[in-house]
Amino acid sequence: MSEPNPFGGRITHLSPEEVRAGLEDGTMLLVDVREPHEIQAERIPGAAVMPLSAFDPGALPDPAGRRLVFSCRSGQRSQRAAAIAQSVGLPYEEHMRGGIIGWRQAGFKIDQG
């Protein structure tokens, strides 16, 4: 359910379980907005990378009919990314609540190194 985003626009919180199911069935594109050193340490398999420090909504990958979902470490930067995307007219308002921390806590696979 969409609600006001504290950073602007609207936000829909998805659980790691919902995102994992969407990645597995090909209905979601996950965009990780963490910084390069964070990505080098660990990442969710298959996630696209676009660090928030260099975030350009015009350069977001084409979701090709999938739902574009933002993720980060804990869920704050992903909400900022959604707000930035919406500020230029893009319809992206979904993010993964809890970020990679929540993903890890759910016991899902993470690529390391």
Steps between C-alpha positions, in 0.01 A plus 500: 500500500638836397550768764671839519878474465682701769740616225223603258248329279355160584660178623392137505685278744569145382634224720815309410274199441290692246812626321660156492183355345497781240864442413447127470194528276651781291239765586738734687822685429690581819715816495753521785588861587782422744852625438768301309692395813177359646421311179852355495449358849161340431212520255170343414546278194359654184455852637589793277728758663451878501662668804291776655805731509497502117130429453365608162137396454541541125763226503288241682491169315190429294290262710358351178153447642622398844440692821804709590577471873771691686714353778785617720651403836201556730225671299572872528702569185261290294215728607710802401566344157126447448433863593766623255362281221148626562619862506586469130174326413599134520239266654737306727379487859592153623789418731607203709438566867807417708738499203778245480490469880143373476592278206782344701278460810246315285776250419518574128810458286754782486803518273809602697827646381 
